[in-house]
Amino acid sequence: MPISPGQRLPEARFQVIDDGVRHLDTAAVFAGRKVLLFAVPGAFTPTCSNRHLPGYVEHIDAFRQRGIQPVCMAVNDPFVMDAWGRAQNVPEGLLMLADGNAAFTRALGLEMDASAYGMGVRCKRFALYADDGVVRALWIEAPGEFRVSAAEHVLEHLPD
């Protein structure tokens, strides 16, 4: 059962590249702020690279004007997430979180088995809006779709 609005985000550790590998926990990412976490099944994959991440890069100022920090996450290692962010010209401050072992993804109940594609366990495509670590809204894509987790859709449907 996936996490739902009103629930507190689970404790987990992520990795980012910042002068080497740096570990961040749930509190470091979510405590005391509004965060829009959008998750993709895999860095450098077609929909993720051509549509999902670019939409958030394009609309980052619209989120920031509302006091919301967009954050990208995938079940990839931090080196892949860093390289993908650089290849996509991700602006300063947009965290590219690596959930390498899918621990956070599993704790959210948003994992999927992509073994048939040689990718193992990955996260479903979703967007999650949290305020101070509490989920306020969640948009989960149906398999093979890209609609409700798009930056444009999320901006139109954010709760007040």
URNORRA-V392800 format. One line per field, one symbol per residue. ss: DSSP state (A for helix, B for strand, O for the rest). phi: phi as a letter, one per 20 degrees, with the letter a starting at -180 (. if undefined). burial: I if it has 24 or more other ideal C-beta (glycine too) atoms within 12 Angstrom, else O. A space follows every 10 residues. Layout:
ss->???
phi->???
burial->???
This chain:
ss->OOOOOOOBOO OOBBBBBOOO BBBBBAAAAA OOOBBBBBBB OOOOOAAAAA AAAAAAAAOA AAAAAOOBBB BBBBOOOAAA AAAAAAAOOO OOOOBBBBOO OOAAAAAAOO BBBOAAAOOO BBBOOBBBBB BOOBBBBBBB OOOOOOOOOO AAAAAAAOOO
phi->.fgcgneeff fbcdccdblo fcecdgffed fmbecdeddc fafmegffee cffgffffdg fffffemdef cdcbebefff fffffffelf fgnefdeddg dmffgfffmc ebedgfdmdm fceffbccdc dlndfdbbcd ffgmdbbfef gfffgfdfff
burial->OIIOOOOOII OIIIIIIOOO OOOIOIOIII OOIIIIIIII IIIOIOOIIO IIIIIIIOII OOIOOOOIII IIIIIIIIOI IIOIIOOIOI OOOIIIIIII OIIIIOIIOI IIOIOOOOOO IIIIIIIIII IOIIIIIIII IOOOOIOIII IIIIIOOIOO
